[in-house]
Amino acid sequence: NNLLLNNIGIDTQKWYDIFNNIDKFHEDSYTKIIDIFISLDINLFDDKIKLSISTILRDKIHSHRKFFDADWSLPKILIDKLEVAFNFIEPNILIDKYFYLFNMGSIDILNPTPYKSEDVKSYEKDDELIQELRKEAIIEILENDGFSALMLLIQKIEYAGDIGRLLFLITDNKYHDEIFEWLNSKELNLLVCAKSYISNMPFDKSILNNLNDIQVSEVLLALRFNSILFETLKEQNKNIQKLYWENISNHYYRVDDKDISYINWIIEQLIKYKQYMKAVSFISNLFYMMKTHELNLDINLLTKVLIEIEPNKERLDSHSIAKIIKFLQSSDLEFTKIQMLEWKYIKLNQVKPTHWEKDIILNPKTFVQLVSFVCKPKKERNEDDGLTQEQITNRANNSYSLLDKISLFSEYDEIEKLNSEKLKAWIFEARQEFKNVDRVEIGEDRIGKLLAKSPKGEDGIFPCEATRDVLNEISNDIIDIAFIIGKQNLRGVTMRAYDDGGEQEYTLAEVYKKDANELKYTHSKVSSILNKLSETYEKDGERQDLSNELN
């Protein structure tokens, strides 16, 4: 260390490295390091290296003072020595000196509130200190270097919003004209700063006088999202309104309870200016913030929003869209319109096609039609007149997704629960319809997969009583295999510990073997299918065991 210090001379980069690794030096070396450093000619250091070294020193001082009682913390006398070095190298240029105060993330101040485990507010106190330091920095820059220097700082920092707020608190209207001019700026930081300044001003319509359309729209974008804004916006020309709705942030709007009557008007404006995903975000926020029965939402407007979205051209918020569809599913919107929306967004995982499901439970022909869209007939026939290949492909993909999601066994208040006779009649009609459209084998396959979605019966045995009765009667090779595969596919992705092996599969195999034994004398064919399902899981378990041994 001594050799290093004696030969470092005026190599400024090495000084940066020394202070960056100061914690690795023996404490006896600290005084010597600092004394050599502060004896140098400050003019040897350019502004860039001053900023780099002072940043490292500030960080070290902050950490040791913040966590003063940590095992690794330096004694106070040595930290004070580091502050002497900091004061020596701190930049003279004010915007460099205070740059650190206006960046995002953690801000390392020289004298933070010491951390104590019992003082949960030490970081809040630091935030208060930082706000005071920011105010003092802005005042010092304005007094010594002027408004133009502050403007340079704003353009350099990561977040300019806080400067705008503080500027109004410190200067009131002194720089009103200059700041309002920033509303025309393409420099994002200046624009953010100006809007933050405006948002802290008491609003009066007179401030819009003599502003161009862009400036007016930016002023309005800076205001709170409430009735004062809405009524002011209504008075503006079409171009200003267009600029406002096209540029409003998805995360900006929150409507107070007292302004709830404006909700449908807001949605209308977002539709008018083709801001459909912003409308989705707005509606979703309403569901989160308020009770839906208090909103008095116009269901036709909500439908319009979802209809106008082009899924292939916009990034979809699938969770929010699913929430809106769920809301509409429980509304008085026409049945076919809800089906249309379910069809359009069927590929979104969260969308449950309740109205298609109701239709299929009541109408086997709907089920057959969907299968026909996915699978071709045994003998070629022309069924797609007037459709492009893209339309045929999209229809097939949507039908496949819909078939994957529906079940005959979902319960709805307005639909009588399927019993053995009703299920038998449904399947009889579906099989007849599959015969009519020349898809007998694929129909059997799809019926088998559909029956696999059966719940357990009232006795706890799988499948339920109605499915047992019907499956035992219609069982054949195609239906049986499809039932087994369908049941396995419903399991989805599994999670297991690294060394679990096939325990999950053996457990399932045992469950289905037990159910098979229970049905052996009453539903022999169903019992045979369940035994085959059990054997399949036994083999899967053996494969998992082997995989575990090999790994």
BAPA-487077 format. One record per residue (C-alpha): x, y, z. Coordinates in steps of 0.1 Angstrom, whole numbers, padded with zeros to 4 digits, always signed. Layout:
<atoms>
XYZ...
</atoms>
This chain:
<atoms>
+0000+0000+0000+0028+0024+0009+0046+0017-0023+0014+0024-0042+0007+0057-0024+0043+0069-0029+0042+0063-0066+0006+0073-0075+0016+0110-0081-0010+0128-0102-0026+0097-0119-0062+0108-0114-0076+0075-0126-0057+0056-0099-0071+0080-0073-0106+0069-0084-0095+0033-0080-0081+0039-0045-0113+0055-0033-0134+0029-0049-0115+0003-0029-0109+0024+0002-0125-0003+0025-0097-0027+0016-0069-0004+0030-0057-0008+0065-0070+0020+0088-0035+0033+0094-0033+0042+0057-0064+0064+0057-0047+0095+0071-0018+0092+0047-0041+0086+0017-0062+0117+0025-0032+0139+0033-0015+0130+0000-0048+0135-0019-0057+0170-0006-0021+0182-0010-0025+0178-0048-0032+0207-0072-0070+0205-0076-0066+0219-0112-0050+0185-0121-0085+0170-0120-0109+0176-0148-0146+0180-0142-0154+0144-0152-0130+0128-0128-0140+0152-0100-0176+0140-0105-0166+0104-0105-0144+0105-0074-0168+0127-0054-0196+0103-0063-0176+0073-0049-0167+0092-0018-0203+0103-0012-0215+0068-0015-0189+0055+0010-0196+0083+0035-0234+0077+0032-0231+0039+0037-0209+0042+0068-0230+0070+0084-0263+0053+0076-0252+0020+0091-0229+0034+0117-0232+0004+0141-0226-0023+0114-0196-0046+0118-0181-0033+0086-0186+0004+0094-0156+0027+0098-0149+0047+0129-0164+0083+0129-0129+0099+0128-0121+0080+0095-0154+0088+0079-0149+0125+0088-0115+0122+0070-0132+0109+0039-0155+0140+0040-0124+0162+0040-0114+0144+0008-0149+0148-0006-0150+0186+0001-0116+0189-0017-0128+0171-0049-0165+0181-0050-0173+0198-0083-0174+0236-0085-0199+0235-0113-0233+0236-0095-0252+0214-0119-0225+0187-0115-0224+0192-0078-0262+0187-0074-0268+0163-0103-0270+0133-0079-0300+0147-0060-0324+0144-0090-0317+0109-0102-0340+0079-0098-0335+0052-0072-0314+0056-0040-0299+0090-0034-0268+0089-0012-0266+0120+0009-0236+0129+0031-0255+0130+0064-0284+0105+0063-0305+0096+0093-0286+0068+0111-0304+0035+0107-0318+0019+0138-0339-0012+0137-0364+0003+0161-0367+0035+0140-0389+0024+0110-0390+0059+0097-0353+0066+0091-0358+0063+0054-0388+0087+0055-0366+0112+0073-0340+0108+0046-0366+0116+0020-0375+0148+0038-0338+0157+0040-0335+0151+0002-0364+0173-0005-0348+0202+0015-0315+0196-0002-0332+0197-0036-0349+0230-0028-0316+0245-0016-0298+0233-0047-0324+0249-0070-0322+0282-0051-0284+0282-0053-0283+0274-0090-0309+0301-0098-0291+0327-0076-0256+0320-0089-0259+0306-0124-0294+0316-0135-0324+0299-0151-0304+0287-0181-0282+0266-0158-0312+0250-0142-0325+0242-0176-0293+0224-0184-0296+0204-0152-0332+0194-0161-0320+0181-0195-0293+0160-0179-0312+0142-0150-0333+0111-0151-0365+0125-0136-0375+0161-0140-0409+0160-0124-0398+0170-0089-0379+0200-0102-0411+0213-0117-0430+0209-0084-0403+0226-0064-0399+0254-0090-0435+0265-0084-0431+0263-0046-0399+0283-0047-0405+0308-0075-0443+0310-0079-0449+0327-0113-0415+0342-0117-0405+0319-0146-0441+0313-0158-0435+0323-0195-0402+0304-0198-0417+0272-0184-0449+0275-0205-0427+0277-0236-0413+0243-0227-0448+0229-0235-0437+0232-0272-0404+0214-0265-0395+0180-0280-0371+0176-0250-0390+0152-0228-0375+0163-0195-0384+0200-0201-0420+0189-0210-0422+0167-0179-0409+0195-0157-0433+0221-0172-0463+0198-0167-0453+0191-0131-0450+0229-0125-0485+0234-0140-0500+0205-0119-0490+0224-0088-0505+0257-0099-0541+0266-0089-0560+0262-0122-0577+0291-0139-0589+0290-0175-0571+0323-0181-0538+0305-0182-0549+0289-0215-0551+0323-0231-0526+0330-0259-0514+0294-0260-0513+0273-0291-0532+0240-0294-0502+0219-0284-0495+0240-0253-0532+0239-0243-0534+0201-0246-0502+0197-0225-0516+0220-0198-0548+0199-0197-0528+0167-0196-0511+0181-0165-0543+0187-0146-0561+0163-0123-0586+0140-0140-0618+0155-0127-0649+0175-0136-0630+0208-0139-0608+0192-0165-0637+0175-0183-0658+0207-0186-0627+0227-0197-0619+0201-0223-0654+0202-0237-0649+0239-0245-0618+0233-0265-0616+0229-0303-0615+0195-0319-0577+0195-0324-0570+0202-0288-0594+0174-0277-0578+0150-0302-0543+0159-0289-0555+0154-0253-0571+0119-0257-0543+0106-0280-0517+0115-0255-0533+0108-0221-0514+0081-0202-0531+0047-0195-0520+0050-0159-0531+0086-0154-0569+0085-0149-0586+0079-0116-0622+0092-0113-0634+0104-0079-0668+0093-0067-0682+0128-0072-0674+0126-0109-0689+0092-0116-0715+0107-0139-0687+0114-0165-0676+0078-0169-0696+0070-0200-0686+0103-0215-0650+0095-0210-0654+0061-0227-0672+0079-0256-0642+0102-0261-0617+0074-0260-0638+0056-0287-0642+0088-0307-0604+0092-0309-0597+0055-0314-0580+0050-0281-0595+0016-0275-0568+0000-0253-0568+0031-0231-0606+0027-0228-0600-0009-0217-0575+0002-0191-0599+0029-0179-0628+0005-0175-0606-0020-0158-0594+0006-0133-0631+0014-0126-0638-0022-0118-0608-0022-0094-0616+0012-0077-0654+0010-0075-0683-0015-0071-0696-0023-0106-0733-0018-0096-0725+0018-0088-0710+0026-0121-0741+0026-0144-0718+0017-0173-0733+0018-0208-0729-0019-0219-0731-0008-0256-0701+0014-0252-0681-0014-0236-0691-0037-0264-0681-0010-0290-0646-0008-0274-0640-0045-0276-0654-0047-0311-0631-0019-0324-0598-0034-0310-0577-0051-0336-0559-0079-0317-0533-0084-0344-0523-0047-0344-0525-0038-0307-0508-0052-0276-0537-0066-0256-0542-0063-0218-0558-0098-0216-0566-0096-0179-0586-0063-0183-0604-0075-0215-0614-0107-0197-0628-0086-0168-0649-0065-0192-0662-0096-0210-0671-0112-0176-0690-0080-0167-0709-0081-0200-0717-0118-0196-0737-0110-0165-0754-0080-0181-0785-0076-0203-0764-0075-0235-0779-0096-0263-0768-0132-0262-0753-0132-0297-0732-0101-0291-0716-0117-0260-0709-0148-0281-0693-0126-0307-0670-0111-0281-0662-0145-0266-0653-0157-0301-0631-0127-0309-0611-0131-0276-0613-0169-0271-0575-0172-0273-0570-0152-0242-0565-0176-0214-0587-0157-0189-0618-0156-0212-0644-0182-0203-0669-0187-0232-0700-0190-0210-0725-0181-0237-0710-0205-0262-0710-0232-0235-0747-0225-0228-0754-0227-0265-0736-0260-0269-0753-0276-0238-0787-0267-0254-0777-0273-0290-0755-0303-0300-0755-0289-0336-0734-0260-0324-0708-0284-0311-0708-0303-0343-0704-0271-0363-0674-0261-0343-0658-0295-0348-0665-0292-0385-0646-0259-0386-0616-0277-0372-0617-0311-0390-0623-0319-0426-0650-0344-0437-0640-0380-0447-0648-0373-0483-0639-0339-0498-0667-0314-0501-0669-0277-0507-0680-0261-0474-0660-0229-0474-0674-0209-0503-0666-0172-0502-0640-0175-0475-0603-0167-0478-0577-0192-0466-0568-0168-0438-0605-0167-0427-0607-0205-0428-0576-0208-0407-0587-0182-0381-0621-0199-0378-0605-0233-0373-0581-0219-0346-0608-0201-0327-0631-0232-0329-0602-0253-0315-0596-0229-0286-0634-0228-0279-0638-0266-0279-0609-0268-0255-0626-0245-0230-0662-0257-0230-0678-0284-0209-0712-0300-0209-0711-0302-0172-0709-0265-0162-0740-0255-0142-0761-0224-0151-0792-0213-0132-0813-0210-0165-0803-0245-0178-0815-0277-0162-0786-0300-0151-0778-0329-0174-0790-0363-0162-0785-0396-0179-0815-0393-0202-0807-0357-0213-0770-0365-0219-0779-0396-0239-0803-0375-0260-0776-0348-0265-0750-0374-0277-0775-0392-0299-0783-0359-0317-0746-0350-0320-0737-0384-0334-0765-0381-0360-0753-0346-0370-0717-0358-0373-0730-0385-0396-0748-0358-0417-0716-0338-0421-0695-0369-0428-0674-0367-0397-0684-0398-0378-0650-0409-0365-0638-0374-0355-0672-0370-0339-0667-0401-0317-0632-0387-0308-0646-0354-0298-0675-0369-0278-0650-0390-0259-0628-0360-0250-0660-0340-0240-0671-0368-0216-0636-0368-0201-0645-0334-0186-0671-0350-0164-0669-0342-0127-0670-0369-0100-0704-0383-0091-0723-0376-0058-0706-0408-0045-0671-0394-0051-0664-0418-0080-0653-0406-0114-0670-0400-0138-0704-0387-0126-0735-0409-0127-0749-0395-0160-0715-0400-0178-0711-0435-0165-0745-0445-0178-0740-0430-0212-0703-0440-0216-0711-0476-0206-0737-0477-0234-0718-0459-0263-0683-0472-0255-0662-0481-0285-0624-0480-0293-0624-0444-0306-0645-0430-0277-0626-0450-0251-0591-0438-0263-0603-0402-0266-0617-0403-0231-0584-0416-0217-0563-0390-0236-0588-0362-0228-0586-0370-0191-0548-0370-0192-0547-0337-0211-0569-0320-0185-0542-0326-0159-0520-0299-0176-0485-0291-0165-0472-0308-0133-0448-0295-0107-0426-0318-0087-0394-0318-0066-0362-0327-0083-0361-0363-0068-0399-0370-0067-0400-0395-0095-0434-0409-0104-0452-0406-0071-0479-0383-0085-0486-0407-0113-0488-0437-0090-0513-0418-0068-0535-0411-0098-0532-0447-0110-0544-0459-0076-0574-0434-0076-0586-0446-0110-0580-0483-0101-0602-0478-0070-0629-0461-0091-0627-0489-0116-0633-0515-0089-0663-0496-0076-0679-0497-0110-0669-0532-0120-0703-0548-0116-0726-0518-0125-0707-0502-0154-0682-0528-0167-0672-0510-0198-0665-0477-0178-0645-0499-0153-0624-0512-0181-0617-0477-0194-0607-0465-0159-0583-0495-0156-0567-0486-0188-0563-0450-0176-0548-0463-0144-0523-0485-0163-0514-0454-0184-0505-0435-0153-0485-0465-0139-0464-0464-0170-0460-0427-0168-0448-0431-0132-0422-0457-0143-0409-0433-0169-0406-0406-0143-0387-0429-0120-0363-0439-0148-0358-0402-0157-0351-0394-0121-0325-0422-0118-0308-0411-0150-0305-0375-0138
</atoms>
